[in-house]
Amino acid sequence: MKVLETERLVLRWLTAEDAPFILELLNDPSWLRFIGDKGVRNLDDAHTYIRIGPRDMYRRLGHGLYLAELKDGGIPIGLCGLIKRDTLDDVDIGFAFLPQYRSQGYAHEAAAATLAYARNTLGMKRIVAITSPDNQASGRLLEKIGLRFEGLVRLAGGSGDVRLFGSGDDAGN
C-alpha cells in the first residue's frame, strides 16, 4: 500500500517480496553500527523481521517503517517511517538508506514528508527521534526537518545513552 509520494520517492508498506532488500539493508555496516544488529542473516530472517516488525505495526497502529523506493523504476533504496517503541512515550521517526543512495537528499526528502504526514494526516502533535551519540549525520538531518536536540536518554533495556530529538509541545501524542 502506497503511503506517501514525494518528488522522487514513493513510500509504501513493506511486503514479503522486500525480503532481499531488508537482508541487504539490515546487514549494512552503518545499520549495524548506528541502529544495531537485528539478527537478520538470511531471507527467512528478513521475512520474519518484516512480518513481526513493520507489518505488525501497520496492523496495530496504521503506521510503521515504510519502504522508500525511487519513483523512477521502483528501486528500493531505504526505509523511513513512524515507529512506536515501548521504550518511548512518543512515536519516533526513523530512517536508513543503502550507502549508494546517501548524500543525495533522499533521506531528507523521505523524513520531511513522513514528518508532514504524521502531523497533517495522522494528527500527531509531538514526534521524536533517537540517534546514537556518534551519528552526527542523522542528527543534522533531524534538525534540518525541524526537530531539536532535547538531551541524552537511556532507553529501558538499552546499554547506553541515545540522543533524543523532539518536535511539538504535547508529549504522548
C-alpha positions in Angstrom: 0.0 0.0 0.0 1.4 3.4 -1.0 1.5 5.8 1.9 3.4 8.9 0.5 4.8 10.2 -2.7 7.5 12.9 -3.0 9.2 14.4 -5.9 11.5 11.4 -6.4 10.2 8.7 -4.0 7.3 6.5 -3.1 7.0 5.4 0.5 4.9 2.2 0.9 4.2 -0.7 3.2 6.8 -3.4 3.2 5.8 -6.8 1.7 7.3 -10.3 1.8 8.8 -9.5 -1.6 11.0 -6.9 0.0 13.0 -9.5 2.0 16.1 -9.4 -0.2 16.3 -5.6 0.2 15.8 -5.9 4.0 18.5 -8.5 4.2 20.9 -6.2 2.5 20.0 -3.0 4.4 20.0 -4.6 7.9 23.5 -6.0 7.3 24.9 -2.7 6.0 27.8 -1.7 8.3 26.1 1.7 9.1 22.9 0.0 10.1 24.8 -2.4 12.4 26.8 0.5 13.9 24.1 3.1 14.4 20.9 1.1 14.7 22.0 -2.4 15.9 22.1 -6.0 14.9 18.6 -7.3 14.3 19.9 -10.9 13.7 18.7 -10.9 10.1 21.1 -13.3 8.4 19.1 -14.9 5.6 15.8 -14.4 3.6 13.8 -16.3 6.2 15.0 -13.9 8.9 14.2 -11.0 6.7 10.6 -12.3 6.1 10.3 -12.7 9.9 11.6 -9.1 10.5 9.0 -7.7 8.0 6.1 -9.8 9.5 6.7 -9.2 13.2 8.1 -5.6 12.9 6.7 -3.3 10.3 3.7 -5.4 9.1 2.5 -6.0 12.7 2.9 -2.3 13.5 0.8 -1.4 10.4 -1.9 -3.8 11.6 -1.9 -2.5 15.2 -1.3 1.2 14.7 -1.8 2.0 11.0 1.8 3.2 10.6 5.4 1.9 10.8 8.6 1.8 8.8 7.9 2.3 5.1 10.0 1.2 2.1 11.4 4.2 0.2 11.7 3.4 -3.4 12.7 5.5 -6.4 9.6 6.8 -8.3 11.5 6.2 -11.5 12.0 2.4 -11.7 10.7 1.3 -8.3 14.2 0.6 -6.9 14.2 0.1 -3.1 16.7 2.5 -1.6 15.9 2.7 2.1 13.4 2.8 5.0 11.7 5.8 6.6 8.7 5.8 8.8 6.9 6.2 12.2 7.7 3.7 14.9 6.0 3.3 18.3 8.6 1.8 20.7 7.6 0.5 24.1 10.6 2.5 25.5 9.4 5.9 24.3 6.3 7.8 25.2 6.0 9.3 21.7 6.1 8.0 18.1 9.5 8.4 16.6 10.7 8.9 13.1 13.3 6.5 11.8 15.2 6.2 8.5 18.1 4.3 6.9 19.3 4.2 3.4 21.7 2.0 1.4 25.2 3.5 1.0 24.8 4.3 -2.7 21.7 6.4 -2.0 23.1 8.5 0.8 24.2 12.2 0.5 21.7 12.7 -2.4 18.9 14.2 -0.3 16.7 11.1 -0.4 16.7 10.7 3.4 15.8 14.4 3.9 13.0 14.1 1.3 11.6 11.0 2.9 11.9 12.2 6.5 10.4 15.6 5.8 7.4 14.0 4.0 7.0 11.5 6.8 7.0 14.2 9.4 4.4 16.2 7.5 2.3 13.0 7.1 2.5 12.4 10.9 1.3 15.9 11.7 -1.2 16.7 8.9 -2.7 13.3 8.2 -2.3 11.4 11.4 -2.7 14.4 13.7 0.3 13.8 15.8 1.5 16.9 17.7 4.8 15.5 19.0 7.2 13.4 17.1 10.6 12.4 18.4 13.7 10.7 17.0 16.7 8.9 18.6 20.2 8.6 17.3 23.4 7.1 18.7 25.6 9.8 20.2 28.1 9.5 17.4 25.7 9.6 14.5 26.2 13.2 13.5 24.7 12.9 10.0 21.3 11.7 11.3 21.3 14.4 13.9 21.9 17.1 11.3 19.1 15.7 9.2 16.7 15.7 12.1 17.5 19.3 12.9 17.1 20.2 9.2 13.5 18.8 9.2 12.7 20.8 12.4 13.4 18.5 15.3 15.5 19.8 18.1 18.0 18.1 20.3 16.5 17.6 23.8 19.1 15.6 25.6 20.6 12.2 26.2 18.3 9.5 27.4 18.7 5.8 28.3 16.0 3.6 26.9 14.7 0.8 29.0 16.9 -2.2 28.4 19.5 -0.1 26.5 23.1 -0.4 27.1 24.0 3.3 26.5 22.6 6.7 26.1 20.9 7.9 22.9 20.3 11.4 21.7 16.7 12.4 21.8 15.3 14.9 19.3 11.7 16.3 19.6 9.1 18.3 17.8 5.9 19.8 19.1 4.6 20.7 22.6 2.4 17.8 23.6 4.0 14.6 24.9 2.3 11.3 24.5 0.6 12.0 21.2 
